[in-house]
Amino acid sequence: MTLYNIVFKNIKHNFSQYILYIASMTFSVMIYFTFVSLQYNEQITAALPESEKFESAFLGSSFVLLLFVAIFISYSNSFFMKRRKKEIGLYSLFGVSRKKIGKMLFCENFIMGILSLLIGILVGELFSVFFTMILIKLMGFSIVVKFSLSTNAVLQTVILFLIINSLTSLQGYFIMYRFKLIELFHAEKKGEKPFKPSFIIAILALMLIGIGYWLLLNAYESKSWNEHFGRNLLITLVMIVAGSYFLFHSLSGFFLKMLQNNKRFYYKWSNLLTMTQLTNRLKTNAVMLTMISVLNAVTLIAYGFAFSMYYNSLATIKDFTPYSYQYTVTGTEVDDRINRIIINNQEHPVLFSKKWDYLMIKADATNLPKLPGGYYYFDEKVALIPLKTYNQLVEKLNKPKIASLKAAEAVSIVKNFIGSQNDNENVNKRILLTSPTEDQSVKVVDTKSLSLLNGDVQPFLIVIQDQLYEKLAKENERKIVQVFKIKQEETSTELTNKIKHALPAETEFSSFSANYEEIQSTYGLVIFISGFLGLVFLAATGSIIYFKMLTEATEDRTRYLVLRKIGINKREVRKVISKQFSIVFILPLIMGIAHSSIILAALSKIMDINFLIPVMICTGTYTLLYGSYYVFTVISGSKIVNQ
């Protein structure tokens, strides 16, 4: 019998044992191929106005996905090889050379990799159509999705996974050279000595996590964070991760010890078995639980943030684009033409329109503690509007008016995308307005948070007294704008195109519908990529626990067999398994939710956007999917120990 005959017989007769490894590799191939198929999808790139951003986003994400998939496959292969160490030891015991055993393992792994690659690409092609439909829906496009096979996606997937498959196959080849024969036979019998938790480490865990949370929640008010954001963020995250490890390492040990001291609770036979198993494996599980909690947190942060931005996209665009249309006035002929187009459109009646002017002049505002980004973006210029115009505009926008201003007083209008919107640190500070003949110093008496101009980057807008405005307007050029507010502005794409074509090419023009479509497509892409990667992280997270729990269940099979012989039935054994597994699943989930909630709360505070509802939706959905892994693991573990 040749080596290859043995390989095929092994795969055929042990396929039930190999199916888990094949399934994990097939899933990895399917996920990656589906993702890169979307990257090369011509229907999506043709619909996007800025396809370069789409390609860059998918390219970067595909690299992260590939790295994660490679680690996941390597972990799956290690689990698979650990279960086969006794079998490998038997081959060696029967006189088969290490080289031949290595070749056999290499060939088996490579054949399973090729099989997984073919199945993964076929299934991935079917799923790519489904995910394309989801992406198009999220981005707000109206496209009929067609079935298409991307040659680039196939070649890229085949080449990369052949490399990964070769590396994991070599990992199997060298296993005979890494372990002694006795170690192969006793691989499943290695236990862990009872672990005594450290009180100092337990206190350190609480301190590190508590301090990390406090630093994140108070980041925006801290000058240190403003000056050293990257450094502080890295230190804080390291503290939280280290605290998580110490928490699982020692604090959980004290908790288990406390439960063991409760005799009434501990001496119930199911609790006794559960606590004993968890205590004996506490040190090993600490690393895994820390890794799972971090993965849970990363997934929830990415998906929670993306979904929050998508959820609040309409409210956000309304904050930064108060008017349906805004353009710079160039002449009465153009105004008449635009008015006719808008008035004749019956689907979108005009709510209000106004022509108004403002001044863009040089100013020295460096005396202010907090300067908006628009000040430097517009070359250290500020936008001045008179009090009368301000009150007329805010009346139309249902915002509060300013009662009055003295000659040297001003109110700053700031709308930041990131940062506090009600910052009063600039109050009672002075701004020097430069003019050809005489500079004018004004004192900021209040700060308002709203937009009076359309645009992603708002100029630093200042409201001043009417008389002072007229005085400065004599020596500075007025910038005149025409604004319109219409009904159902988010669906006015056709009207927007008509207005755009009617305006001269050099005219500055902004529309709500165009900005809304851009934001919807951008956030739709972000939420899709985050959700897609989130599903991968969830699958990997659940699989890591699944592999770990099944390994422990296999090692404990003889112990449960003893329990069965003394009269404990299968239902009671499943109860023990479910209790033991529930703690391993629930602890990192709680920790991941806690970490993500604090970080998202800090982001919500910094960006002044309500994350509560979308984050609750994401957390609830994630918990349900995560719970399905727990149920599946309990069923699989019960089957192993009840055989």
VOGU-3710 file (C-alpha; in Angstrom, 3 decimals, decimal comma):
1> mtlynivfkn> 0,000/0,000/0,000  1,460/3,339/-1,053  1,630/6,468/1,059  -1,058/8,140/-1,028  -3,408/5,153/-0,568  -3,032/5,551/3,191  -3,731/9,273/2,871  -6,980/8,751/0,942  -8,088/5,912/3,248  -7,457/8,118/6,280
11> ikhnfsqyil> -9,518/10,938/4,816  -12,305/8,555/3,798  -12,600/6,644/7,083  -11,956/9,617/9,393  -13,973/12,172/7,439  -16,309/12,716/10,416  -13,304/13,886/12,453  -11,930/15,999/9,615  -15,245/17,694/8,814  -14,814/20,357/11,514
21> yiasmtfsvm> -11,412/21,408/10,141  -12,673/21,340/6,544  -15,700/23,414/7,586  -13,527/26,061/9,258  -11,243/26,334/6,202  -14,225/26,381/3,813  -15,808/29,161/5,839  -12,572/31,166/5,703  -12,283/30,775/1,922  -15,968/31,600/1,416
31> iyftfvslqy> -15,776/34,769/3,515  -12,609/36,043/1,849  -13,772/35,239/-1,691  -17,136/36,915/-1,079  -15,372/40,042/0,163  -12,921/40,355/-2,728  -15,738/39,610/-5,202  -17,440/42,748/-3,948  -14,163/44,628/-4,294  -13,978/43,749/-8,002
41> neqitaalpe> -17,735/44,076/-8,658  -18,095/46,377/-11,684  -21,749/47,162/-10,936  -20,852/48,752/-7,596  -17,772/50,648/-8,823  -19,744/52,020/-11,794  -22,471/53,358/-9,491  -20,048/55,096/-7,124  -19,012/58,682/-7,938  -15,679/58,175/-6,142
51> sekfesaflg> -14,766/54,550/-6,805  -11,179/55,131/-5,627  -12,378/55,483/-2,018  -14,407/52,297/-2,390  -11,425/50,363/-3,718  -9,119/51,726/-0,997  -11,601/50,826/1,754  -12,020/47,283/0,440  -8,289/46,828/-0,164  -7,394/47,774/3,400
61> ssfvlllfva> -10,233/45,696/4,844  -9,345/42,665/2,707  -5,791/42,783/4,114  -7,144/42,804/7,694  -9,533/40,003/6,785  -6,762/37,911/5,209  -4,515/38,335/8,255  -7,324/37,340/10,586  -8,337/34,365/8,425  -4,725/33,135/8,291
71> ifisysnsff> -4,499/33,234/12,104  -7,860/31,490/12,390  -6,860/28,687/9,998  -3,563/28,242/11,853  -5,467/27,969/15,151  -7,903/25,447/13,625  -4,992/23,411/12,272  -3,301/23,375/15,684  -6,527/22,126/17,270  -6,893/19,456/14,583
81> mkrrkkeigl> -3,297/18,263/14,981  -3,599/18,120/18,756  -6,527/15,706/18,417  -4,429/13,492/16,099  -1,260/13,271/18,197  -2,148/9,837/19,589  -2,850/8,550/16,069  0,479/9,956/14,865  2,211/8,261/17,799  0,764/4,904/16,745
91> yslfgvsrkk> 2,195/5,280/13,239  5,616/5,944/14,748  5,232/3,012/17,154  4,507/0,668/14,212  7,800/1,636/12,583  6,764/4,289/10,086  9,558/6,826/9,685  9,134/10,437/10,732  9,664/11,595/7,170  6,853/9,405/5,808
101> igkmlfcenf> 4,483/10,434/8,602  5,311/14,066/7,857  4,610/13,548/4,156  1,348/11,815/4,968  0,189/14,672/7,218  1,302/17,225/4,622  -0,671/15,484/1,859  -3,787/15,019/4,021  -3,802/18,675/5,040  -3,100/19,872/1,500
111> imgilsllig> -5,885/17,740/0,000  -8,367/19,019/2,602  -7,191/22,563/1,847  -7,797/22,133/-1,895  -11,235/20,648/-1,197  -12,068/23,557/1,119  -10,805/26,046/-1,475  -13,074/24,680/-4,220  -16,164/24,468/-2,011  -15,459/27,887/-0,479
121> ilvgelfsvf> -15,236/29,602/-3,874  -18,446/27,956/-5,127  -20,419/28,847/-1,991  -18,768/32,283/-1,838  -19,943/33,095/-5,360  -23,540/32,431/-4,325  -23,166/34,537/-1,197  -21,480/37,380/-3,105  -24,749/38,075/-4,948  -26,625/38,200/-1,641
131> ftmiliklmg> -24,076/40,516/-0,012  -23,965/42,718/-3,114  -27,701/43,263/-2,738  -27,219/44,206/0,934  -24,385/46,626/0,128  -26,361/48,320/-2,658  -29,364/48,659/-0,334  -27,257/50,190/2,439  -25,642/52,650/0,017  -29,032/53,731/-1,314
141> fsivvkfsls> -28,519/52,709/-4,961  -31,251/51,361/-7,251  -29,423/48,679/-9,225  -30,574/45,267/-10,437  -27,869/42,876/-9,234  -26,587/40,508/-11,911  -24,725/37,243/-11,398  -21,058/37,612/-12,393  -17,875/35,678/-11,637  -14,795/37,831/-11,079
151> tnavlqtvil> -11,620/36,261/-12,483  -9,465/38,592/-10,373  -11,279/37,524/-7,203  -10,839/33,826/-8,051  -7,106/34,191/-8,837  -6,425/36,297/-5,746  -8,255/33,849/-3,478  -6,615/30,758/-5,013  -3,073/32,173/-4,806  -3,364/33,447/-1,230
161> fliinsltsl> -5,052/30,345/0,146  -2,631/28,035/-1,613  0,142/29,862/0,235  -1,738/29,597/3,564  -2,554/25,939/2,892  1,079/25,168/2,123  2,221/26,800/5,370  -0,329/24,943/7,510  0,542/21,685/5,732  4,198/22,270/6,606
171> qgyfimyrfk> 3,044/22,840/10,190  1,678/19,269/10,104  4,811/17,933/8,406  7,112/19,138/11,179  4,938/17,936/14,064  6,896/14,667/14,245  10,114/16,618/14,723  8,686/18,791/17,537  7,452/16,101/19,941  8,787/12,912/21,459
181> lielfhaekk> 6,798/9,699/21,090  5,745/9,689/24,748  4,500/13,286/24,436  2,284/12,325/21,488  0,590/9,576/23,497  0,053/11,769/26,548  -0,979/14,968/24,685  -4,585/14,647/25,856  -3,659/13,814/29,427  -1,807/17,001/30,238
191> gekpfkpsfi> -3,613/18,744/33,020  -3,074/21,857/35,000  -2,270/22,103/38,671  -4,811/23,881/40,866  -4,140/27,580/40,637  -3,973/29,911/43,646  -5,088/33,442/42,709  -3,140/36,482/43,881  -4,970/39,142/45,894  -2,549/41,839/44,688
201> iailalmlig> -3,130/40,926/41,029  -6,902/40,929/41,609  -6,777/44,476/43,029  -4,457/45,520/40,178  -7,020/44,216/37,671  -9,759/46,435/39,101  -7,425/49,439/39,240  -6,208/49,083/35,644  -9,705/48,686/34,198  -11,169/51,425/36,417
211> igywlllnay> -8,425/53,932/35,576  -8,662/53,043/31,872  -12,417/53,641/31,857  -12,033/56,933/33,723  -9,375/58,178/31,296  -11,559/57,361/28,272  -14,682/59,017/29,677  -12,734/62,171/30,560  -10,552/62,251/27,442  -12,164/65,263/25,799
221> eskswnehfg> -11,737/67,554/28,807  -8,073/66,600/29,188  -5,378/68,810/27,671  -3,009/65,844/27,739  -5,318/63,966/25,336  -5,458/66,957/23,008  -1,675/67,119/22,861  -0,845/63,381/22,940  -3,953/61,566/21,725  -2,206/58,574/20,102
231> rnllitlvmi> 0,102/57,941/23,028  -2,661/58,227/25,640  -5,018/56,005/23,666  -2,370/53,276/23,324  -1,515/53,398/27,041  -5,200/53,283/28,011  -5,968/50,319/25,754  -2,926/48,420/27,070  -4,127/49,083/30,634  -7,619/47,759/29,833
241> vagsyflfhs> -6,320/44,626/28,083  -3,839/43,930/30,891  -6,571/44,522/33,446  -8,816/42,070/31,607  -6,125/39,386/31,719  -5,495/39,934/35,431  -9,242/39,891/36,041  -9,645/36,466/34,430  -6,343/35,326/35,949  -6,930/36,167/39,613
251> lsgfflkmlq> -10,127/38,090/40,306  -12,255/35,335/38,805  -10,250/32,898/40,941  -11,289/34,738/44,096  -14,880/34,699/42,894  -14,737/30,923/42,348  -13,073/30,480/45,737  -15,873/32,492/47,343  -18,445/30,199/45,723  -16,515/27,137/46,903
261> nnkrfyykws> -16,583/28,463/50,472  -20,364/28,572/50,267  -20,907/24,928/51,291  -24,629/24,929/50,564  -23,959/26,026/46,981  -20,686/24,210/46,356  -21,688/20,717/47,489  -24,488/20,413/44,992  -22,973/17,783/42,715  -23,403/19,782/39,467
271> nlltmtqltn> -21,843/22,903/41,023  -19,032/20,836/42,509  -18,054/19,424/39,119  -18,403/22,787/37,374  -16,328/24,746/39,909  -13,634/22,046/40,031  -13,212/22,008/36,241  -13,084/25,799/35,987  -10,602/26,163/38,855  -8,252/23,527/37,441
281> rlktnavmlt> -8,130/25,259/34,059  -8,225/28,852/35,283  -4,677/29,799/34,288  -4,972/28,424/30,722  -8,434/29,865/30,182  -7,297/33,329/31,328  -5,379/33,871/28,074  -8,246/32,613/25,938  -10,906/34,596/27,824  -8,837/37,774/27,526
291> misvlnavtl> -8,418/37,244/23,787  -12,155/36,544/23,345  -13,180/39,596/25,375  -10,887/41,817/23,273  -12,295/40,356/20,046  -15,834/40,884/21,331  -15,020/44,483/22,221  -13,364/45,220/18,853  -16,317/43,739/16,977  -18,896/45,668/18,996
301> iaygfafsmy> -16,933/48,929/18,719  -16,508/48,665/14,948  -20,069/47,642/14,238  -21,583/49,889/16,922  -19,738/52,971/15,660  -20,533/52,304/11,989  -24,198/51,586/12,661  -24,474/54,671/14,911  -23,153/56,883/12,123  -25,487/55,267/9,587
311> ynslatikdf> -28,421/55,465/12,012  -27,804/59,174/12,635  -26,841/60,026/9,035  -30,081/61,878/8,222  -29,932/63,905/11,448  -26,220/64,615/10,891  -26,661/65,866/7,339  -29,535/68,115/8,475  -27,236/69,632/11,100  -24,521/70,451/8,570
321> tpysyqytvt> -26,755/71,171/5,562  -29,584/73,403/6,825  -30,808/74,316/3,318  -32,023/72,186/0,449  -30,018/74,366/-1,957  -27,394/77,053/-1,574  -25,454/78,823/-4,313  -23,384/81,947/-4,710  -25,317/84,706/-6,491  -23,712/85,790/-9,762
331> gtevddrinr> -26,532/87,715/-11,472  -30,279/88,283/-11,692  -30,602/86,240/-14,888  -29,322/83,100/-13,149  -31,543/83,776/-10,114  -34,648/84,037/-12,297  -33,779/80,807/-14,085  -33,302/78,885/-10,808  -36,483/80,346/-9,301  -38,516/79,175/-12,282
341> iiinnqehpv> -37,096/75,651/-12,044  -37,851/75,373/-8,327  -41,289/77,014/-8,399  -42,441/74,905/-11,361  -41,532/71,690/-9,538  -44,741/70,425/-7,932  -43,245/67,449/-6,073  -41,080/69,616/-3,801  -42,889/72,813/-2,728  -40,734/75,663/-1,403
351> lfskkwdylm> -40,902/76,144/2,365  -38,798/79,302/2,332  -36,119/81,088/0,330  -33,781/83,928/1,198  -30,971/85,902/-0,354  -28,453/87,154/2,178  -24,841/88,238/2,428  -21,865/87,821/4,724  -18,226/88,946/4,862  -15,130/86,739/4,814
361> ikadatnlpk> -12,358/88,816/6,391  -8,992/88,186/8,009  -9,076/87,960/11,795  -6,711/87,227/14,645  -8,570/84,676/16,778  -5,530/83,019/18,327  -6,518/84,473/21,700  -9,366/81,949/21,891  -8,705/78,744/23,881  -10,728/76,629/21,411
371> lpggyyyfde> -10,522/77,419/17,697  -12,776/75,608/15,210  -11,075/73,863/12,287  -12,840/76,146/9,827  -10,701/79,077/10,976  -7,519/77,547/9,585  -9,284/75,814/6,687  -10,352/79,228/5,344  -6,879/80,753/5,748  -7,477/82,406/9,147
381> kvaliplkty> -10,623/84,147/7,964  -13,956/84,451/9,752  -17,446/84,813/8,283  -19,310/87,859/9,619  -23,079/88,239/9,473  -25,246/91,001/10,952  -27,572/90,318/13,869  -30,654/91,106/11,770  -29,769/88,484/9,146  -28,977/85,924/11,830
391> nqlveklnkp> -32,362/86,323/13,499  -34,169/86,088/10,152  -32,400/82,826/9,309  -32,828/81,139/12,698  -36,520/82,042/12,662  -36,886/80,044/9,437  -34,817/77,191/10,917  -36,763/77,150/14,221  -33,738/78,129/16,301  -33,585/80,687/19,160
401> kiaslkaaea> -32,837/84,322/18,311  -30,267/86,685/19,828  -31,961/89,591/21,570  -29,327/92,279/21,082  -25,615/93,020/20,801  -23,510/95,988/21,777  -21,080/97,616/19,346  -18,034/95,586/20,420  -19,829/92,321/21,191  -20,022/89,142/19,109
411> vsivknfigs> -21,543/85,678/19,221  -19,530/82,822/17,725  -21,346/80,164/15,688  -19,525/76,839/15,793  -20,664/73,476/14,440  -17,989/70,842/14,923  -18,243/67,326/13,566  -16,011/66,163/16,410  -15,906/67,946/19,728  -18,142/69,744/22,164
421> qndnenvnkr> -20,861/71,822/20,531  -21,523/73,958/23,620  -18,037/75,094/24,424  -18,065/78,303/26,476  -14,314/78,562/26,960  -14,201/81,279/24,293  -16,696/83,485/26,117  -15,218/86,855/27,233  -12,245/86,365/24,898  -11,476/88,842/22,117
431> illtsptedq> -11,141/88,539/18,342  -9,359/91,160/16,257  -11,133/91,830/12,936  -8,726/93,315/10,413  -9,781/96,034/7,961  -7,899/98,236/5,432  -8,373/101,416/7,473  -9,070/100,418/11,069  -9,005/97,073/12,887  -11,931/96,244/15,159
441> svkvvdtksl> -11,728/94,214/18,371  -14,885/92,356/19,485  -15,577/90,329/22,623  -17,249/86,928/22,391  -20,258/87,051/24,731  -21,854/83,714/23,756  -21,433/80,597/21,625  -24,152/78,959/19,528  -24,114/75,469/18,029  -25,780/75,425/14,613
451> sllngdvqpf> -25,026/75,697/10,904  -26,040/78,728/8,855  -24,195/77,635/5,734  -24,167/74,354/3,843  -20,850/72,554/3,839  -18,831/69,754/5,404  -16,316/72,266/6,803  -18,050/75,230/8,403  -16,293/78,601/8,462  -15,834/80,246/11,822
461> liviqdqlye> -19,001/82,332/11,721  -19,433/85,380/13,949  -22,592/87,438/14,530  -21,940/91,144/15,094  -24,032/94,291/15,523  -25,743/95,550/12,335  -24,003/98,967/12,407  -20,555/97,396/12,810  -21,312/94,994/9,954  -22,249/97,857/7,613
471> klakenerki> -19,116/99,710/8,582  -16,891/96,719/7,771  -18,875/95,956/4,598  -17,855/99,306/3,115  -14,217/98,169/3,089  -14,714/94,417/2,422  -16,446/92,522/-0,350  -19,881/91,061/0,394  -20,465/87,426/-0,469  -24,102/86,946/-1,509
481> vqvfkikqee> -25,807/83,559/-1,298  -29,268/82,332/-2,229  -30,808/79,559/-0,141  -33,941/77,430/-0,565  -35,711/74,995/1,733  -38,080/72,507/0,080  -40,228/69,568/1,162  -38,911/65,991/0,878  -35,429/67,273/0,138  -33,755/63,866/0,579
491> tsteltnkik> -35,565/62,574/-2,551  -34,999/65,637/-4,746  -32,132/64,240/-6,854  -33,855/64,987/-10,172  -34,537/68,603/-9,196  -30,956/68,933/-7,936  -29,579/67,851/-11,313  -31,748/70,413/-13,126  -30,527/73,239/-10,888  -26,921/72,136/-11,187
501> halpaetefs> -27,061/72,157/-14,995  -28,735/75,591/-14,991  -25,960/77,200/-12,930  -22,675/78,430/-14,447  -19,843/75,935/-14,009  -17,852/78,220/-11,675  -20,767/78,793/-9,258  -20,403/77,453/-5,728  -23,373/75,124/-5,259  -24,446/72,834/-2,439
511> sfsanyeeiq> -27,513/70,621/-2,169  -29,006/68,527/0,588  -29,865/65,593/-1,690  -26,325/65,292/-3,122  -24,764/65,458/0,346  -27,307/62,979/1,691  -26,592/60,490/-1,093  -22,853/60,818/-0,532  -23,154/60,333/3,218  -25,569/57,433/2,808
521> styglvifis> -23,270/55,682/0,349  -20,196/56,348/2,520  -21,781/55,226/5,785  -23,473/52,341/3,969  -20,054/51,145/2,823  -18,592/51,604/6,305  -21,398/49,723/8,035  -21,196/46,922/5,461  -17,437/46,466/5,880  -17,707/46,719/9,673
531> gflglvflaa> -20,627/44,303/9,746  -18,884/41,879/7,416  -15,679/41,893/9,442  -17,794/41,735/12,593  -19,412/38,514/11,403  -15,968/37,073/10,698  -14,713/38,078/14,152  -17,861/36,629/15,711  -17,406/33,361/13,839  -13,742/33,179/14,829
541> tgsiiyfkml> -14,520/34,105/18,436  -17,209/31,456/18,716  -15,023/28,889/16,965  -12,073/29,482/19,281  -14,251/28,819/22,330  -15,886/25,923/20,494  -12,540/24,275/19,755  -11,317/24,894/23,289  -14,438/23,488/24,947  -14,544/20,413/22,700
551> teatedrtry> -10,869/19,748/23,445  -11,582/19,873/27,178  -14,718/17,736/26,730  -12,650/15,107/24,873  -10,032/15,123/27,630  -12,750/14,726/30,302  -14,661/11,940/28,525  -13,336/9,216/30,879  -14,356/11,249/33,959  -17,892/11,638/32,682
561> lvlrkigink> -17,928/7,922/31,858  -17,270/7,222/35,542  -20,170/9,505/36,468  -22,425/7,625/34,073  -21,431/4,311/35,692  -22,388/5,532/39,165  -25,885/6,451/38,011  -25,821/9,994/36,585  -27,922/10,121/33,423  -27,224/11,958/30,160
571> revrkviskq> -29,554/14,829/31,009  -27,682/15,556/34,230  -24,339/15,362/32,407  -25,618/17,920/29,874  -26,595/20,164/32,797  -22,995/20,093/34,072  -21,657/20,767/30,583  -24,033/23,694/30,035  -23,056/25,275/33,388  -19,346/24,908/32,725
581> fsivfilpli> -19,593/26,233/29,169  -21,930/29,105/30,106  -19,331/30,702/32,391  -16,650/30,489/29,702  -18,993/32,070/27,155  -20,635/34,708/29,372  -17,560/36,183/31,104  -15,751/37,426/27,939  -19,069/38,608/26,480  -19,785/40,750/29,547
591> mgiahssiil> -16,246/42,094/29,533  -16,383/42,808/25,780  -19,709/44,647/26,147  -18,305/46,676/29,060  -15,155/47,688/27,133  -17,065/48,584/23,971  -19,740/50,515/25,883  -17,161/52,727/27,594  -15,219/53,413/24,387  -18,398/54,142/22,401
601> aalskimdin> -19,673/56,366/25,226  -16,428/58,345/25,015  -16,808/58,665/21,224  -20,439/59,711/21,643  -19,367/62,444/24,030  -16,575/63,671/21,776  -18,729/63,722/18,623  -21,897/64,903/20,399  -23,938/62,163/18,683  -26,363/59,848/20,472
611> flipvmictg> -25,060/56,283/20,160  -27,469/54,706/22,669  -30,172/53,186/20,435  -27,918/51,876/17,609  -25,394/50,470/20,104  -28,182/48,685/21,995  -29,422/47,176/18,708  -25,904/46,025/17,767  -25,193/44,595/21,216  -28,498/42,731/21,298
621> tytllygsyy> -27,981/41,262/17,822  -24,409/40,271/18,617  -25,469/38,618/21,881  -28,102/36,506/20,098  -25,618/35,322/17,458  -22,972/34,712/20,097  -25,512/32,730/22,150  -26,158/30,438/19,198  -22,502/29,349/19,410  -23,029/28,525/23,074
631> vftvisgski> -26,033/26,326/22,290  -24,180/24,570/19,460  -21,109/24,011/21,671  -23,188/22,548/24,523  -24,878/20,118/22,111  -21,530/19,064/20,584  -19,820/18,728/23,970  -22,677/16,640/25,366  -22,438/14,263/22,406  -18,707/13,777/23,016
641> vnq> -18,950/12,993/26,743  -22,104/10,876/26,386  -20,700/8,571/23,693
//
